[in-house]
């Protein structure tokens, strides 16, 4: 095996060890693992996204927190999916990460609302995200989606308003 292959294998094993440590009962082990993964940045995004699907609550929470701290837009789809986690804390951290990503978090969330707009958990998470993002430059684009989320029957109104807002934000993103 070449030195480069050995180094790559060690990095993969190291990331997997750190990911496993996110589920530790020892607070120090968990926090140190999360900090190390955050320091790796984009390299850690895919393994952290997979960790969001594990059964251990602490692992999912730490993974969501790490992805939120990294703030890389490639993590947005995984954080959107985490908005439907069974645990409120995981959903909250995922929403905070999407808020941090601004337009890069909003677009994948709007895409999810187009197809899963009837999901109550997704609606709640989207409301949190869009409420915060609408305080800034995205206010005009997100106002119709917020209104739909607050309507009597959001399941019907949300997908259409999400589609329109997504198209608007994609145009803004290109500017």
C-alpha positions in Angstrom: 0.0 0.0 0.0 1.3 3.4 -0.9 1.9 6.1 1.8 -0.9 8.2 0.3 -3.3 5.2 0.5 -2.3 4.6 4.1 -2.9 8.2 5.0 -6.3 8.2 3.3 -7.3 5.0 5.1 -6.1 6.5 8.5 -8.2 9.6 7.8 -11.3 7.5 7.1 -10.8 5.3 10.1 -10.2 8.5 12.2 -13.5 10.1 11.0 -15.4 6.9 11.7 -13.9 6.7 15.2 -14.9 10.3 15.8 -18.4 9.7 14.4 -18.8 6.7 16.8 -17.6 8.9 19.7 -20.5 11.3 19.0 -22.7 8.7 20.7 -20.6 8.3 23.8 -22.1 8.7 27.2 -19.0 10.7 28.2 -19.6 14.4 27.6 -15.9 15.2 27.1 -15.5 12.4 24.5 -18.6 13.6 22.5 -17.6 17.3 22.6 -14.0 16.6 21.6 -15.2 14.3 18.7 -17.6 17.0 17.5 -14.9 19.7 17.7 -12.5 17.5 15.7 -15.1 16.8 13.1 -16.0 20.5 12.8 -12.3 21.3 12.4 -12.2 18.9 9.4 -14.9 21.0 7.7 -16.3 19.7 4.4 -14.4 16.4 4.7 -16.7 15.5 7.6 -20.0 16.5 6.1 -20.9 13.2 4.4 -20.1 11.0 7.5 -21.9 13.4 9.7 -25.0 13.3 7.4 -25.0 9.5 7.7 -24.7 9.9 11.5 -28.0 11.8 11.5 -29.7 8.5 10.5 -28.4 6.5 13.5 -30.6 5.3 16.3 -28.6 6.9 19.1 -30.1 10.3 20.1 -26.8 11.8 21.3 -25.1 10.8 18.0 -27.8 12.5 16.0 -27.8 15.6 18.2 -24.0 16.0 18.0 -24.0 15.3 14.2 -26.6 18.0 13.7 -24.7 20.4 15.9 -21.4 19.7 14.0 -23.1 20.1 10.6 -24.6 23.4 11.8 -21.2 24.6 13.1 -19.5 23.6 9.8 -22.1 25.5 7.9 -21.3 24.0 4.5 -24.2 24.1 2.1 -23.6 20.5 1.1 -25.0 19.6 4.6 -28.3 21.4 3.9 -30.3 18.4 2.6 -29.3 16.3 5.6 -30.3 19.1 8.0 -33.6 19.4 6.1 -34.2 15.7 6.7 -33.3 16.1 10.3 -36.2 18.6 10.7 -38.4 15.5 10.8 -36.3 13.8 13.6 -38.3 12.3 16.4 -36.4 14.4 18.9 -37.2 18.1 19.3 -33.5 19.0 20.1 -32.2 17.5 16.9 -34.9 19.3 14.9 -34.0 22.6 16.6 -30.3 22.3 16.0 -30.9 21.3 12.3 -33.1 24.4 11.9 -30.4 26.6 13.4 -27.9 25.2 10.9 -30.2 26.0 8.0 -30.7 29.5 9.3 -26.9 29.9 9.4 -26.7 28.8 5.8 -29.2 31.5 4.8 -30.3 31.2 1.1 -28.2 28.0 0.8 -30.3 26.4 3.6 -33.6 27.9 2.4 -33.6 26.5 -1.1 -33.3 22.8 -0.1 -35.9 23.4 2.6 -38.3 24.9 0.0 -37.6 21.9 -2.2 -38.6 19.5 0.6 -41.8 21.5 1.2 -42.7 21.1 -2.4 -42.8 17.4 -2.1 -43.5 16.8 1.7 -45.5 20.0 2.5 -48.0 18.0 4.5 -45.4 16.9 7.1 -46.2 18.6 10.3 -42.7 18.3 11.7 -41.2 19.7 8.4 -43.7 22.6 8.5 -42.7 23.4 12.1 -39.0 23.4 11.3 -39.6 25.4 8.1 -41.6 28.0 10.1 -38.7 28.4 12.5 -36.1 28.7 9.7 -38.2 31.1 7.5 -39.3 33.2 10.5 -35.6 33.9 11.3 -34.5 34.3 7.6 -37.4 36.7 6.9 -35.9 39.3 9.2 -33.3 39.9 6.6 -32.9 40.2 2.8 -35.1 37.2 2.1 -38.2 38.7 3.8 -40.1 39.5 0.6 -39.4 36.0 -1.0 -40.3 34.1 2.2 -43.3 36.0 3.3 -45.8 34.0 1.2 -44.4 30.7 2.5 -44.6 31.9 6.1 -48.2 32.9 5.5 -49.0 29.5 4.0 -47.3 27.8 7.0 -49.5 29.8 9.3 -52.7 29.1 7.3 -55.6 26.9 8.4 -54.6 24.2 5.9 -50.9 24.5 5.3 -50.7 21.1 3.6 -52.4 22.5 0.5 -50.9 25.9 0.4 -47.3 25.2 1.3 -46.2 23.2 -1.7 -47.2 25.9 -4.2 -45.8 28.8 -2.2 -42.6 26.8 -1.7 -42.3 26.3 -5.4 -42.7 30.0 -6.2 -40.3 31.1 -3.4 -37.7 28.5 -4.5 -37.7 29.9 -8.1 -37.3 33.4 -6.7 -34.4 32.5 -4.4 -32.6 30.5 -7.2 -32.7 33.7 -9.3 -31.4 35.7 -6.4 -28.6 33.2 -5.8 -27.4 33.7 -9.3 -27.1 37.4 -9.0 
